[in-house]
């Protein structure tokens, strides 16, 4: 039976689970009701796309797979690496012999004589991360940003020739989402028959960022992506694949609304007297989740002390340097599942609150992303609205009409898929979701809530809450406790 099984993973980039309802997503609602719906699914931190894409295909937290942020410092790549940039990521891949520091799905399947295919209209770098060795392994990985930004340009050209030209990008990206799904159903599945395929939708993430999470464009994007899922489900039935094709629908992170203009973090550090830059006390990777790579423990301590006094600063994680302990009031990188050589020596999240700027969806954040319009969507932090994700399974292998209430996450997809295919999984941070499988008669797992807190000698306090299910750890929420309001 394992030889007949195929998987399709459909990713709705940025979709908040509290936006899945009958009005916007009737197909997704029915999908969750009829299959196995993980009602408490989590992304990994930072709640950014390329970080979570790496977790999807490795089953690991960034502390193990090395994709520690959308942008991070990598010496072998010549400094700061923007992982959305296909050319820069390709150079880093070549310099490092692979950007990920954990085994990934494409390689695991290839070693077993099977194949992963990727078709996506998200960032070119994100597509590459999902299967960065595709060309060497003869697997399909096409980015709708163009063949020159696809990991397998020759195979991509053959697909375009067979299926038709790639539509122009738009906001919302309706035609490209249709192309992704139609190319799979009409060409890739019947011609290449990959064991696993990832279909990555750029929406609703892009409309969230540039029009707002409650905008008409965002709603149109969600409805259209939902309709594309509906067509895939109908095709599965019409093509006689009901028993063989397993479909996973998921999102990688949620969104909150930006509050106010970009903070201009580098200017704030400079005005406070810090030397920021490669030759200074620290280099900065700005953002709503930001990182500082510091010269030494003394500089780290001074920077953290200053950050803790800023009303706009939320949780702070720090590396233990020079054989000592992290500065008082900080949490270790391991508390965020982020202990890796590439991670900044200080990682801090800008403040969040539960304001509802449009009277509807909760969640606001401060940010340092000048290209994002004020009030539009952002992610990367530790609010529950960014951490919570959508995850559901449908197919002959999975329980019907099942609601899984124990914490789950994107780290669980790889071990569960490999188990379903009868393949051995490498060490991961995720777990096999036995409770979603058809015929499961065991005891549903229970979670143990873990709270980690820290405070300095002044008035800075913070905490992170996570849930443990067996050996797997799922972040739930991180916050500055009792600090000043962000408004």
C-alpha atoms as one frame of an Amber mdcrd trajectory, in Angstrom:
protein
   0.000   0.000   0.000   2.875   2.381   0.730   3.860   2.236  -2.954   0.487
   3.646  -3.980   0.363   6.515  -1.520   1.007  10.071  -2.702   0.978  13.307
  -0.701   0.144  16.863  -1.673   0.908  19.624   0.829  -1.053  22.816   0.145
   0.327  25.869   1.948  -1.725  29.024   2.502   1.075  31.439   3.366   0.198
  33.588   6.394  -3.365  32.356   6.956  -4.595  32.818  10.521  -6.675  29.860
  11.727  -9.302  32.229  13.148  -9.972  33.384   9.569 -11.075  29.916   8.474
 -14.865  30.195   8.367 -17.796  29.354   6.145 -17.911  32.788   4.537 -14.258
  32.963   3.442 -13.183  29.324   3.234 -16.074  26.890   2.743 -13.826  24.251
   1.178 -11.256  24.481   3.938 -13.990  24.291   6.574 -15.376  21.126   4.981
 -11.837  19.745   4.623 -11.233  20.194   8.364 -14.619  18.776   9.332 -14.284
  15.646   7.197 -10.653  14.839   7.941  -8.277  15.202  10.871  -8.123  18.798
  12.044  -5.302  19.832  14.389  -7.051  22.654  16.227  -3.973  23.848  18.171
  -1.225  23.908  15.567   1.867  26.106  15.941   4.568  27.501  13.734   8.162
  27.913  14.858   9.888  31.103  15.961  10.737  33.446  14.361   7.282  33.210
  12.797   8.653  33.922   9.340   8.089  32.038   6.114  11.529  30.696   5.204
  12.100  29.616   8.811   8.867  27.641   8.798   9.431  26.286   5.296  12.681
  24.807   6.559  10.835  23.345   9.553   8.223  21.825   7.247  10.780  19.872
   5.219  13.113  18.935   8.109  10.708  18.426  11.032  13.055  20.568  13.101
  13.231  23.870  14.931  15.639  26.493  13.538  18.101  25.610  16.286  18.660
  22.364  14.393  18.021  23.229  10.719  19.872  26.559  10.693  17.313  28.745
   8.894  17.237  31.029  11.928  15.404  33.976  10.319  14.327  35.296   6.941
  17.515  37.357   7.134  20.580  36.384   9.158  24.336  36.697   9.206  26.263
  33.920   7.495  30.020  34.404   7.126  30.284  31.853   4.311  27.690  33.855
   2.394  29.618  37.108   2.791  27.633  38.650   5.639  23.918  39.325   5.910
  21.884  36.835   3.879  18.390  37.671   2.650  16.904  34.222   2.079  14.192
  35.598  -0.234  16.942  36.465  -2.742  17.308  33.465  -5.057  20.783  34.386
  -6.313  22.165  35.113  -2.845  20.670  31.922  -1.443  22.065  29.909  -4.348
  25.558  31.277  -3.674  25.225  30.437   0.018  24.015  26.943  -0.853  27.081
  26.410  -3.014  29.507  27.865  -0.472  28.109  25.771   2.373  27.292  22.620
   0.461  23.662  23.174   1.436  22.053  25.940   3.467  20.232  23.616   5.877
  21.981  21.852   8.736  19.403  19.055   9.028  18.307  16.393   6.515  15.398
  17.525   4.347  12.442  15.836   2.704  13.689  15.988  -0.882  16.969  14.262
  -0.076  15.283  11.679   2.185  12.814  10.752  -0.554  15.539  10.617  -3.200
  17.627   8.258  -1.066  14.569   5.996  -0.919  14.149   6.087  -4.702  11.278
   8.553  -4.574  10.794  12.223  -5.453   9.582  15.539  -4.077   8.178  18.166
  -6.458   7.671  21.832  -5.582   5.478  24.353  -7.415   5.155  27.721  -5.738
   4.395  31.391  -6.209   5.926  32.588  -2.931   9.417  34.077  -2.869  12.021
  32.455  -5.134  14.239  31.879  -2.109  11.422  30.185  -0.266  10.839  27.852
  -3.188  14.536  26.984  -3.235  14.548  26.172   0.475  11.680  23.719   0.014
  13.939  21.598  -2.227  17.334  23.223  -2.668  18.988  20.094  -4.134  16.228
  19.477  -6.681  18.367  20.027  -9.786  21.116  17.653  -8.682  18.489  15.030
  -7.817  16.446  15.405 -11.017  13.345  16.628  -9.167  10.996  19.443 -10.187
  11.163  22.770  -8.341   9.612  25.673 -10.236   9.099  29.195  -8.952   6.455
  31.239 -10.713   8.774  34.240 -10.384  10.510  32.843 -13.469  12.700  30.035
 -14.755  15.806  32.069 -13.941  14.672  31.986 -10.316  13.762  28.321 -10.294
  15.985  25.608  -8.856  15.319  23.413 -11.913  15.030  25.764 -14.918  15.091
  23.023 -17.567  12.352  20.965 -15.928  10.452  24.180 -15.281  10.708  25.111
 -18.967   9.303  21.721 -19.940   6.370  22.242 -17.579   5.683  25.718 -18.970
   5.825  24.372 -22.514   3.311  21.671 -21.643   0.961  23.703 -19.474   1.212
  27.254 -20.748   2.987  30.505 -19.815   3.270  31.646 -16.220   0.776  34.467
 -15.557   1.975  37.866 -14.425   2.094  38.501 -10.689  -0.815  40.411  -9.227
  -2.216  41.442  -5.878  -4.035  39.261  -5.033  -2.144  36.607  -6.980  -5.210
  34.783  -8.303  -3.993  33.574 -11.703  -0.689  32.272 -10.355  -2.442  30.304
  -7.610  -4.623  28.728 -10.309  -1.510  27.909 -12.359   0.133  26.180  -9.392
  -2.850  23.895  -8.822  -3.733  23.292 -12.476  -0.142  22.505 -13.462  -0.023
  19.879 -10.734  -3.333  18.259 -11.647  -2.935  18.378 -15.438   0.797  17.826
 -15.902   2.877  16.992 -12.837   0.697  14.317 -11.247  -0.031  12.349 -14.462
   3.428  12.805 -16.018   5.940  12.849 -13.145   3.853  11.252 -10.377   5.997
  12.526  -7.459   5.597  10.772  -4.139   5.210  14.154  -2.378   4.343  17.531
  -3.893   4.352  20.914  -2.181   2.043  23.574  -3.641   2.907  26.926  -2.074
   0.461  29.841  -2.369   1.823  33.377  -1.931  -1.601  34.464  -0.689  -2.989
  35.593   1.651   0.461  36.651   2.939   1.166  39.265   0.250  -2.248  41.006
   0.424  -1.974  40.935   4.220   1.378  42.747   4.041   0.457  45.404   1.498
  -3.306  45.882   1.849  -4.082  44.747   5.393  -5.295  41.559   7.041  -8.940
  42.659   6.886  -8.807  44.285   3.456 -11.048  43.388   0.491  -7.954  42.196
  -1.381  -7.058  39.819   1.446 -10.583  38.431   1.532 -10.538  37.915  -2.237
  -7.193  36.132  -1.993  -8.419  33.780   0.726 -11.618  32.945  -1.153  -9.674
  32.235  -4.333  -7.071  30.048  -2.626  -9.904  28.176  -0.932 -11.587  27.617
  -4.291  -8.297  26.256  -5.660  -8.226  23.744  -2.809 -11.822  22.827  -3.663
 -10.848  22.095  -7.271  -7.975  19.903  -6.069 -10.340  17.940  -3.832 -12.824
  17.473  -6.663 -10.041  16.322  -8.992  -8.907  13.771  -6.426 -12.392  12.293
  -6.445 -12.964  12.488 -10.206  -9.563  10.984 -11.068  -9.987   7.950  -8.829
  -7.302   9.009  -6.383  -9.490   8.988  -3.238  -7.637   6.008  -1.737  -4.114
   6.967  -2.762  -3.809  10.750  -2.591  -3.393  12.239   0.874  -3.765  16.021
   1.150  -2.367  18.226   3.908  -3.548  21.830   4.178  -1.530  24.161   6.364
  -0.274  27.662   7.021   3.191  28.662   8.182   2.396  31.589  10.519  -0.270
  34.170  11.246  -0.331  37.964  10.980  -0.987  40.995  13.148  -1.447  44.619
  12.117   1.441  47.073  12.208   1.016  50.055  14.509   2.687  53.314  13.553
   5.624  53.920  11.208   8.818  51.871  11.087  10.903  52.442  14.230  14.234
  52.949  12.428  16.096  50.747  14.884  19.591  51.416  13.594  19.096  55.150
  14.112  17.838  54.531  17.644  20.940  52.508  18.521  23.220  55.123  16.972
  21.492  57.972  18.807  22.002  56.047  22.045  25.756  56.022  21.406  26.247
  52.498  20.071  28.498  51.804  17.096  26.402  49.709  14.741  28.025  48.002
  11.761  30.510  45.282  10.929  33.356  47.305  12.434  31.361  48.487  15.449
  30.085  47.003  18.679  27.361  45.076  16.895  25.813  44.508  13.500  22.033
  44.679  13.262  19.504  42.681  11.278  16.405  44.869  11.766  12.766  43.842
  11.681   9.805  43.173  13.925  11.978  40.328  15.186  15.534  41.680  15.121
  19.007  40.303  15.770  22.282  41.800  16.977  25.642  40.122  16.379  27.929
  41.637  19.018  31.666  42.063  19.464  31.951  40.667  22.989  30.069  39.965
  26.227  30.564  43.515  27.505  28.929  45.024  24.413  26.156  42.454  24.675
  25.447  43.386  28.312  25.315  47.124  27.554  23.044  46.667  24.562  20.653
  44.457  26.507  20.533  46.834  29.452  19.569  49.638  27.076  16.987  47.502
  25.240  15.313  46.571  28.513  14.737  50.256  29.221  12.976  50.867  25.878
   9.188  50.739  25.932   9.100  49.406  22.378  11.125  46.292  23.191   9.400
  42.996  24.010  11.025  39.593  24.717  14.825  39.346  24.554  16.822  36.156
  23.991  20.594  36.079  24.353  23.553  33.790  23.791  25.857  32.928  26.690
  29.176  34.513  25.649  32.786  34.152  26.796  31.929  31.234  29.038  29.489
  33.231  31.160  25.733  33.395  31.562  23.342  35.463  29.431  22.769  38.957
  30.899  20.111  39.281  33.629  16.541  39.522  32.440  17.147  37.677  29.168
  16.087  34.185  28.202  18.499  31.737  26.565  18.235  31.127  22.842  17.169
  27.566  23.630  13.974  28.925  25.214  12.981  30.007  21.705  14.268  26.773
  20.082  16.844  29.021  18.420  20.246  27.848  19.703  22.372  27.802  16.520
  25.739  29.233  15.463  23.973  31.506  12.939  21.579  33.030  15.447  22.253
  36.557  16.652  23.900  37.008  20.038  20.808  39.030  20.939  17.404  38.331
  19.415  14.622  40.719  20.409  10.996  41.095  19.433   9.291  44.456  19.149
   6.308  45.023  21.414   2.875  43.577  20.720  -0.581  44.035  22.188  -4.080
  42.679  21.652  -5.565  45.794  20.126  -8.076  45.350  17.304  -7.307  48.283
  14.995 -10.294  47.592  12.744 -12.614  46.356  15.451 -12.250  42.766  14.269
  -9.111  40.638  14.405  -6.937  41.026  17.495  -3.247  41.763  17.441  -0.943
  44.710  16.764   2.815  45.066  16.617   5.514  47.669  16.337   7.871  47.078
  13.421  10.919  48.224  11.500   9.808  47.381   7.979   9.464  50.660   6.041
   8.083  48.936   2.932   4.979  47.767   4.842   2.172  50.374   4.917   0.995
  51.468   8.360  -1.776  49.215   9.607  -1.005  46.355   7.218   0.048  42.852
   8.185   3.277  41.719   9.796   4.622  38.602  11.510   7.787  37.232  13.066
   6.979  37.575  16.750   5.592  35.481  19.573   2.003  36.640  19.896  -0.488
  33.768  19.681  -1.894  35.362  16.515   1.463  34.865  14.787   2.336  31.487
  16.324  -1.035  29.791  15.699  -1.383  28.071  12.332  -3.813  25.970  10.367
  -3.151  22.236   9.934  -5.450  19.475   8.683  -5.075  16.080   6.984  -7.393
  14.347   4.523  -7.150  10.958   2.895  -7.567   7.241   3.346  -4.742   7.072
   5.898  -6.308   9.600   8.254  -9.159   9.579  10.715 -12.460  11.039   9.586
 -14.233  13.839  11.435 -11.451  14.013  14.041 -10.484  17.067  16.056  -6.993
  16.837  17.536  -6.788  19.208  20.476  -3.269  18.424  21.710  -0.623  20.881
  20.491   0.802  20.038  17.084   2.894  21.981  14.613   4.646  22.327  11.311
   7.526  20.294  12.765   5.234  17.244  12.863   4.496  17.088   9.138   7.759
  15.468   8.015   7.860  12.627  10.577   4.163  11.926  10.006   4.505  11.832
   6.201   7.592   9.611   6.330   5.829   7.240   8.724   2.845   7.059   6.373
   5.177   6.222   3.482   6.937   3.516   5.487  10.217   5.441   5.532  12.528
   5.971   8.478  12.796   9.526   9.734  16.071  11.170  10.758  16.176  12.795
  14.214  13.606  15.599  14.365  12.025  17.930  16.892   8.547  16.953  15.729
   6.639  13.748  16.333   4.568  11.243  14.387   0.952  12.256  14.830  -0.348
   8.753  15.515  -3.582  10.215  16.851  -4.619  11.474  13.395  -4.220   8.090
  11.701  -7.202   5.962  10.745  -7.849   3.220  13.278  -5.949   4.900  16.106
  -7.049   3.310  19.372  -4.437   4.630  21.749  -4.690   7.317  24.377  -4.542
  10.844  22.912  -1.367  12.621  24.025  -1.468  15.220  26.735   0.506  18.435
  26.906   2.527  19.821  29.771   2.597  23.622  29.936   6.055  25.073  30.522
   6.627  28.700  31.531  10.112  30.209  31.430  10.625  33.688  32.828  13.401
  36.166  33.538  13.782  39.634  35.048  16.535  42.145  35.672  17.172  44.208
  38.780  15.084  47.098  37.431  11.595  46.701  36.016  12.057  44.465  32.981
  10.300  41.071  33.144   9.488  38.614  30.394   8.158  35.100  29.936   7.714
  32.438  27.283   5.094  29.734  27.410   5.470  26.442  25.578   3.779  23.061
  25.595   5.592  19.745  25.794   4.076  16.684  24.157   6.506  13.887  24.759
   9.881  15.198  23.602   8.367  17.786  21.227   8.167  21.415  22.298   5.668
  23.881  20.831   5.980  27.587  21.579   2.682  29.200  22.537   3.338  32.809
  23.519   6.170  35.122  24.494   5.719  38.532  26.047   7.127  41.312  28.135
   5.300  41.110  31.451   3.982  44.253  33.101   5.829  46.561  30.761   4.641
  49.903  29.376   1.900  49.971  26.763   3.097  50.185  23.175   0.660  52.955
  22.367
